[in-house]
Each structure stands twice: as C-alpha cells, then as structure tokens.
Amino acid sequence: MQKKVIFRGRLLPIALLAPQLAVTFVFFFWPAGQAIYQSLLREDAFGFSREFVGLENFQEVLSDPTWLNAAMNTVVFSGCVAGLALGLALFLAVQADKSLRGATVYRSLLIWPYAVAPAVAAVLWLFLFQPEVGMIGRGLRAIGVPWDYRLNGNHAMILVVIAAVWKQIAYNFIFFLAGLQSIPASVLEAAAIDGARPARRFWTVIFPLLSPTTFFLLVVNLTYAFFETFGIIHALTNGGPAKATETLIYKVYVDGVENLNLGQSAAQSVILMIIVIALTAIQFRAVEKKVHY
C-alpha cells in the first residue's frame, strides 16, 4: 500500500514544482505565445515594419496547395513511422525477452541507435542508399530496381521513413522490453497450462498487458514524427524532390528561414501545435478506453 505524502505548508510543494514550471514556461508557453502573436502580423523580411492582419495568415496558409501537400506528406510519413517503429520494436523486444545466448549483447546493440543524432542517422542511410556508391542503392539497381531518391518522390519518402524508423526503434525497444519483463511469469505459466499456444498467449495475455506501454509509445512516436524528424529530412532530401518529402514542420522552416515569410510561418506553427494537441486529446479519449492498467 502506497503512503500518501502530506505537506504541512504550501511553500515546499511550490518550491519543488517551480523548476519544472519555469522550464515549461520558458520552453513552451513563452514560445507558443510569441508564435500566436506573430501569426497575426505581417512583417517585412528584415523586421523594420509590421502590420496587424488578424487571421489573414491562417486563411492564406489553409488555402495554399503546397501546405495541403505538406499535410498529406505528414499524414503518410507519421503513420508509416509510428506503425513500423512500434511493430518492429515490439517484435525485437519479444525476441530479446527470450532466453538466448548473448542476449545482453543483443539488447545493448539494439539500444545504440538511440544515441545517434538524427542528422548523423540520416547521413548513415544516405551512404547506404546513394544510387551510385551506396551498397544498398547499387544492389537495388543491380537487380533491376531504378532506385534514385533524388528524382523519385516515392523513393525519397521510403528513405526518410526508413531512417526515421531506425532512429526510433531503440527508444520503443527499451520500453517494450521493460514492459515484457514486468509481466509475472505465473500469468504466462497459467495460460500455458490452460493450453494456450505461444501466439495465443501473446495476443490474449501479453499484448493486453502491454497496452499502457503501447499507448504511451503511440503518443510519443507521433510527436517524434511530427517534430523531431526535421534533421533527418533536411540531411537526406531537403524536402524534395519536388516537395515529395516536405512535411509540415519542414515547411515551417522553409517559409520562415528560407523565404522569410515570418507571419505565415508562425501561422503554420500554430496550426501544427493545434493538430498535435487535438491528436493527443483524441488518443487519450478514444484509445485510452481500451488500455488496461
């Protein structure tokens, strides 16, 4: 039974919460407030003049075909990254949880990619899939696949998805392995005694018990695909070819930093923030009902 901690005054709990509240304010609320304020303005590229335009920036962004294309790319990219990263990590964690020779080394090797920076991960995959000198790129061409991620938009999307998934598998693997090792052996033994085969034990016992971990990782992976894959896309394709891999977060960078359209870039940031908050709220309302704690 857990003991409930009761503070005698308000000063100590406020002091304990203050660092986290300060970090949240500095790195989320203040930038978010600045983005909302700037999304209502139209500024020249050098910041010498500004004009209040209300919601015009939002109207222009939502009617822009290139933004709609980036939104569609984001849906495809995020869905593929989250689905593949979760599925592969779960498969590897199940294998690593078995009594295998050298399992410790196997687990350590699977965790290493998490320490690699996104841009470095992108360069690694760039070397492998480069059409002329990359080992996999040359291999694909040798068997008749006209592989060239620089000219083919589908090839470019496949490449950025592979790099993003590889980077995220290690993170998911750690949580899934910890979840698997926390399942009591007596529960699995009881299911085996009842005649449940390994596949049935996994889907009727193990997977439901992993649902809190899976739900947490689903939220984290979607957030990762939306915000933390900028470095991978920038290093691999620069959003090309012909904007085939330009996601919403990358378009914010292009419009704000390269095109110096600060108002529309800020409006895109606000829209992206609203989308992610809405997705997270929907997941907590719809998916969490099926999660068993």
C-alpha positions as CSV (number, residue, x, y, z in Angstrom):
1,M,0.0,0.0,0.0
2,Q,1.4,3.4,-1.0
3,K,1.8,6.1,1.6
4,K,0.3,9.4,0.8
5,V,2.7,12.3,1.4
6,I,1.1,15.3,3.2
7,F,3.0,18.7,3.2
8,R,2.4,20.9,6.2
9,G,2.6,24.1,4.2
10,R,2.4,25.3,0.6
11,L,6.0,26.7,0.3
12,L,7.8,23.3,-0.1
13,P,5.5,21.8,-2.8
14,I,5.6,25.1,-4.7
15,A,9.4,25.1,-4.5
16,L,9.6,21.6,-5.7
17,L,7.3,22.3,-8.7
18,A,8.9,25.7,-9.5
19,P,11.9,24.4,-11.6
20,Q,9.6,22.3,-13.8
21,L,7.0,25.1,-14.1
22,A,9.9,27.5,-15.1
23,V,11.2,25.2,-17.8
24,T,7.7,24.6,-19.1
25,F,7.0,28.4,-19.3
26,V,10.4,29.2,-20.9
27,F,10.4,26.4,-23.5
28,F,6.7,26.0,-24.3
29,F,4.3,28.8,-23.1
30,W,6.5,31.7,-24.0
31,P,7.5,30.5,-27.5
32,A,3.9,29.4,-28.1
33,G,2.6,32.8,-27.1
34,Q,5.2,34.5,-29.4
35,A,4.1,32.3,-32.3
36,I,0.5,33.1,-31.8
37,Y,1.2,36.8,-31.6
38,Q,3.4,36.8,-34.7
39,S,0.9,34.7,-36.7
40,L,-1.5,37.7,-36.5
41,L,1.1,40.1,-38.1
42,R,2.6,40.7,-41.5
43,E,6.2,41.8,-41.3
44,D,8.8,42.7,-43.9
45,A,11.8,40.2,-44.2
46,F,14.1,42.4,-42.0
47,G,11.6,43.3,-39.3
48,F,11.5,47.0,-40.0
49,S,7.7,47.2,-40.3
50,R,4.8,45.1,-39.2
51,E,1.1,45.2,-39.7
52,F,-1.8,43.6,-37.8
53,V,-3.7,41.4,-40.3
54,G,-5.8,39.3,-38.0
55,L,-6.4,35.8,-39.4
56,E,-5.3,36.5,-42.9
57,N,-2.1,34.5,-42.5
58,F,-4.2,31.4,-41.4
59,Q,-6.6,31.9,-44.4
60,E,-3.6,32.0,-46.8
61,V,-1.9,29.0,-45.3
62,L,-5.1,26.8,-45.3
63,S,-5.8,27.7,-49.0
64,D,-2.2,27.1,-50.1
65,P,-1.9,23.9,-52.2
66,T,1.7,23.4,-51.1
67,W,0.6,23.4,-47.4
68,L,-2.1,20.8,-48.2
69,N,0.6,18.7,-49.9
70,A,2.8,19.0,-46.9
71,A,-0.1,18.0,-44.6
72,M,-0.7,14.9,-46.8
73,N,3.0,14.1,-46.7
74,T,2.9,14.4,-42.9
75,V,0.0,12.0,-42.6
76,V,1.7,9.4,-44.7
77,F,5.1,9.9,-43.0
78,S,3.8,9.9,-39.4
79,G,1.6,6.9,-39.9
80,C,4.4,4.9,-41.5
81,V,7.0,5.9,-38.9
82,A,4.8,5.3,-35.9
83,G,3.4,1.9,-37.2
84,L,6.7,0.5,-38.4
85,A,8.7,1.7,-35.4
86,L,6.2,0.3,-32.9
87,G,5.7,-3.0,-34.7
88,L,9.4,-3.7,-35.3
89,A,10.4,-2.7,-31.8
90,L,7.8,-5.0,-30.3
91,F,9.0,-7.9,-32.4
92,L,12.6,-7.3,-31.4
93,A,11.7,-6.9,-27.7
94,V,9.8,-10.2,-27.7
95,Q,12.8,-11.9,-29.3
96,A,15.2,-10.2,-26.8
97,D,13.0,-11.3,-23.9
98,K,13.6,-15.0,-24.7
99,S,16.4,-16.9,-23.1
100,L,19.0,-16.6,-25.8
101,R,22.8,-16.9,-25.7
102,G,24.3,-13.5,-25.8
103,A,21.0,-11.8,-25.1
104,T,22.8,-9.0,-23.2
105,V,24.9,-8.1,-26.2
106,Y,21.9,-8.3,-28.5
107,R,19.9,-5.9,-26.3
108,S,22.8,-3.4,-26.0
109,L,23.3,-3.3,-29.8
110,L,19.6,-2.6,-30.3
111,I,19.8,0.4,-27.9
112,W,22.7,2.1,-29.5
113,P,20.9,3.8,-32.4
114,Y,19.0,5.9,-29.9
115,A,22.3,7.7,-29.0
116,V,22.8,8.7,-32.7
117,A,21.8,12.3,-33.6
118,P,19.0,12.5,-36.3
119,A,21.3,14.2,-38.8
120,V,24.0,11.6,-38.3
121,A,21.5,8.8,-38.7
122,A,20.4,10.4,-42.0
123,V,23.9,10.6,-43.3
124,L,24.4,6.9,-42.5
125,W,21.4,5.9,-44.5
126,L,22.4,8.3,-47.2
127,F,25.6,6.4,-47.7
128,L,23.8,3.1,-47.9
129,F,21.1,4.2,-50.4
130,Q,23.2,6.5,-52.6
131,P,22.4,5.2,-56.1
132,E,26.0,5.3,-57.5
133,V,28.2,4.4,-54.4
134,G,25.8,3.2,-51.7
135,M,25.8,-0.6,-51.0
136,I,22.0,-0.9,-50.9
137,G,21.4,1.6,-53.7
138,R,23.8,-0.1,-56.1
139,G,22.3,-3.5,-55.1
140,L,18.8,-2.4,-55.9
141,R,19.9,-1.1,-59.3
142,A,21.8,-4.4,-59.9
143,I,18.5,-6.4,-59.6
144,G,16.6,-4.0,-61.9
145,V,15.1,-1.5,-59.5
146,P,15.6,2.0,-60.9
147,W,16.4,3.4,-57.4
148,D,17.1,7.1,-57.2
149,Y,15.7,9.0,-54.2
150,R,16.9,12.3,-55.8
151,L,14.5,12.1,-58.7
152,N,11.7,9.8,-57.5
153,G,9.4,11.1,-54.7
154,N,8.3,7.7,-53.6
155,H,11.9,6.5,-53.2
156,A,12.7,9.7,-51.2
157,M,9.7,9.1,-48.9
158,I,10.8,5.5,-48.3
159,L,14.3,6.6,-47.5
160,V,13.3,9.2,-44.9
161,V,10.8,6.7,-43.3
162,I,13.5,4.1,-43.0
163,A,15.9,6.5,-41.4
164,A,13.3,7.9,-39.0
165,V,12.1,4.4,-38.0
166,W,15.6,3.1,-37.4
167,K,16.3,6.0,-35.1
168,Q,13.1,5.5,-33.1
169,I,13.2,1.7,-32.8
170,A,15.7,1.7,-30.0
171,Y,13.6,4.0,-27.8
172,N,10.5,1.9,-28.3
173,F,12.5,-1.3,-27.7
174,I,13.6,-0.2,-24.3
175,F,10.0,0.4,-23.1
176,F,8.6,-2.7,-24.7
177,L,11.4,-4.9,-23.1
178,A,10.8,-3.4,-19.7
179,G,7.1,-4.0,-20.1
180,L,7.6,-7.6,-21.1
181,Q,9.9,-8.3,-18.2
182,S,7.4,-6.8,-15.7
183,I,4.7,-9.4,-16.7
184,P,4.6,-12.1,-14.0
185,A,5.8,-15.5,-15.2
186,S,3.0,-17.1,-13.2
187,V,0.4,-15.5,-15.6
188,L,2.1,-16.9,-18.7
189,E,2.5,-20.3,-17.0
190,A,-1.2,-20.4,-16.1
191,A,-2.1,-19.6,-19.7
192,A,0.3,-22.3,-21.0
193,I,-1.3,-24.9,-18.6
194,D,-4.7,-23.9,-19.9
195,G,-3.5,-25.0,-23.4
196,A,-2.8,-21.5,-24.9
197,R,-0.2,-21.7,-27.7
198,P,2.6,-19.1,-27.9
199,A,0.8,-17.0,-30.5
200,R,-2.5,-17.1,-28.5
201,R,-0.6,-16.3,-25.3
202,F,0.9,-13.2,-26.9
203,W,-2.4,-11.8,-28.3
204,T,-4.7,-12.6,-25.4
205,V,-2.3,-12.2,-22.4
206,I,0.9,-10.4,-23.3
207,F,-0.3,-7.7,-25.7
208,P,-3.2,-6.6,-23.5
209,L,-0.8,-6.3,-20.5
210,L,1.5,-4.2,-22.7
211,S,-1.4,-1.8,-23.7
212,P,-0.3,1.0,-21.3
213,T,3.2,0.9,-22.7
214,T,1.9,0.8,-26.3
215,F,-0.4,3.7,-25.7
216,F,2.3,5.8,-24.2
217,L,4.7,5.0,-27.1
218,L,2.0,5.7,-29.7
219,V,1.7,9.3,-28.4
220,V,5.5,9.7,-28.2
221,N,6.1,8.3,-31.7
222,L,3.5,10.6,-33.3
223,T,5.1,13.5,-31.6
224,Y,8.5,12.4,-32.8
225,A,7.3,12.0,-36.4
226,F,5.8,15.5,-36.3
227,F,8.6,17.4,-34.7
228,E,11.8,15.6,-34.2
229,T,12.4,14.3,-37.8
230,F,13.4,17.7,-39.2
231,G,17.1,16.8,-39.1
232,I,16.6,13.6,-41.0
233,I,14.6,15.2,-43.8
234,H,16.9,18.2,-44.0
235,A,20.0,16.0,-44.3
236,L,18.5,13.4,-46.7
237,T,16.3,15.2,-49.1
238,N,15.8,18.9,-48.2
239,G,12.1,18.2,-48.6
240,G,12.4,17.1,-52.2
241,P,12.3,16.0,-54.9
242,A,9.5,18.4,-55.9
243,K,8.4,18.7,-52.2
244,A,7.6,15.0,-52.0
245,T,9.1,14.7,-48.5
246,E,8.2,18.2,-47.3
247,T,6.3,17.7,-44.0
248,L,4.5,20.4,-42.0
249,I,7.5,21.0,-39.7
250,Y,9.9,21.3,-42.6
251,K,7.6,23.7,-44.4
252,V,7.6,25.9,-41.3
253,Y,11.4,26.1,-41.6
254,V,11.3,26.7,-45.4
255,D,8.8,29.6,-45.2
256,G,10.2,31.2,-42.1
257,V,14.0,30.8,-42.6
258,E,14.5,30.5,-46.3
259,N,11.5,32.5,-47.7
260,L,11.5,34.9,-44.7
261,N,7.7,34.9,-44.6
262,L,7.5,35.2,-40.8
263,G,3.7,35.7,-40.5
264,Q,2.7,32.6,-42.4
265,S,5.5,30.5,-40.9
266,A,4.2,31.4,-37.4
267,A,0.6,30.6,-38.5
268,Q,1.8,27.2,-39.7
269,S,3.4,26.6,-36.3
270,V,0.2,27.5,-34.5
271,I,-1.8,25.2,-36.8
272,L,0.7,22.4,-36.2
273,M,0.5,22.8,-32.5
274,I,-3.3,22.7,-32.6
275,I,-3.2,19.5,-34.7
276,V,-0.8,17.7,-32.3
277,I,-2.8,18.8,-29.2
278,A,-6.0,17.6,-30.9
279,L,-4.5,14.3,-31.9
280,T,-3.2,13.7,-28.3
281,A,-6.6,14.6,-26.8
282,I,-8.3,12.2,-29.3
283,Q,-5.9,9.4,-28.4
284,F,-6.5,9.9,-24.7
285,R,-10.3,9.9,-25.1
286,A,-10.6,7.1,-27.7
287,V,-7.6,4.8,-27.3
288,E,-7.1,5.0,-23.6
289,K,-10.6,3.4,-23.0
290,K,-9.1,0.2,-24.5
291,V,-6.0,0.3,-22.3
292,H,-5.9,-1.9,-19.2
293,Y,-3.8,-0.6,-16.3
